[in-house]
Amino acid sequence: MSPEALHWIGSLVADPAPPADEVLGARAAVEALLSELPPEDRLLLTLLSLEERSLEEVAALTGRNRTVLKVRAFRARRRLQDAARRLLAGGADDE
């Protein structure tokens, strides 16, 4: 993974809302992180965060209720942060 991607992952762990000027460089990092998640988590976070769909839209698409989706999204984001920490720890060994 590139140093830019590792930098962005580090900023995600510290602050989940990166500045807009980092968005382009963050795409590869996001894809790397999402690939670490189970498919259901990946889909949910993609729909909610990347595609910016509402909970109502995601509920209609998935057949799940809003409360279940909120809980799953919270847990998926937590797993995403854990994946970021693991990737950062592995990236530090590469230097």
C-alpha positions in Angstrom: 0.0 0.0 0.0 1.3 3.4 -0.8 2.5 5.9 1.8 -0.4 8.2 0.9 -2.9 5.4 1.5 -1.4 4.6 4.8 -1.4 8.3 5.8 -5.1 8.5 5.0 -5.9 5.3 6.9 -4.1 6.9 9.9 -6.3 10.0 9.6 -9.4 7.9 9.4 -8.5 6.3 12.7 -7.9 9.7 14.3 -10.7 11.6 12.6 -13.3 9.8 10.5 -14.1 13.0 8.5 -11.1 13.8 6.3 -10.7 17.2 4.5 -12.1 17.3 1.0 -8.7 17.7 -0.6 -7.7 14.3 0.6 -10.7 12.5 -1.0 -9.0 11.6 -4.3 -6.0 10.0 -2.6 -8.3 8.3 -0.1 -10.1 6.2 -2.7 -7.4 3.5 -2.9 -7.2 3.4 0.9 -11.0 3.0 1.2 -11.0 0.2 -1.3 -8.3 -1.6 0.6 -10.1 -1.2 3.9 -13.4 -2.3 2.5 -11.8 -5.4 1.0 -11.0 -6.4 4.6 -14.7 -6.5 5.6 -17.3 -9.1 5.1 -19.5 -8.6 2.0 -22.6 -7.5 4.0 -20.6 -4.8 5.8 -18.9 -3.7 2.6 -22.3 -3.3 0.9 -23.8 -1.4 3.8 -21.0 1.1 4.2 -20.8 1.6 0.4 -24.5 2.4 0.2 -24.6 4.6 3.3 -21.2 6.4 3.1 -19.9 6.2 -0.4 -23.2 6.5 -2.3 -24.7 8.6 0.5 -28.1 6.8 0.5 -30.5 7.3 3.4 -31.3 4.6 5.9 -34.8 4.5 4.3 -33.3 3.8 0.9 -31.0 1.1 2.2 -33.8 -0.4 4.2 -35.9 -0.6 1.0 -33.0 -2.1 -1.0 -32.0 -4.7 1.7 -35.3 -5.5 3.3 -34.0 -4.7 6.7 -35.4 -2.2 9.2 -33.7 1.0 10.1 -32.7 0.0 13.6 -31.0 -3.2 12.4 -29.2 -1.1 9.8 -28.0 1.5 12.3 -26.6 -1.2 14.6 -24.9 -3.1 11.6 -23.5 0.2 10.3 -22.1 1.1 13.7 -20.4 -2.4 14.0 -19.2 -2.3 10.4 -17.6 1.1 11.0 -15.9 -0.3 14.1 -14.6 -3.2 12.0 -13.4 -0.8 9.4 -11.4 1.1 12.1 -9.9 -2.1 13.3 -8.9 -3.0 9.8 -7.3 0.4 9.4 -5.3 -0.2 12.6 -4.2 -3.6 11.4 -3.1 -2.2 8.1 -1.2 0.6 9.7 0.6 -1.8 12.1 1.5 -3.9 9.1 2.6 -0.9 7.1 4.9 0.3 9.8 6.8 -3.0 9.6 7.3 -2.5 5.8 9.4 0.7 6.4 
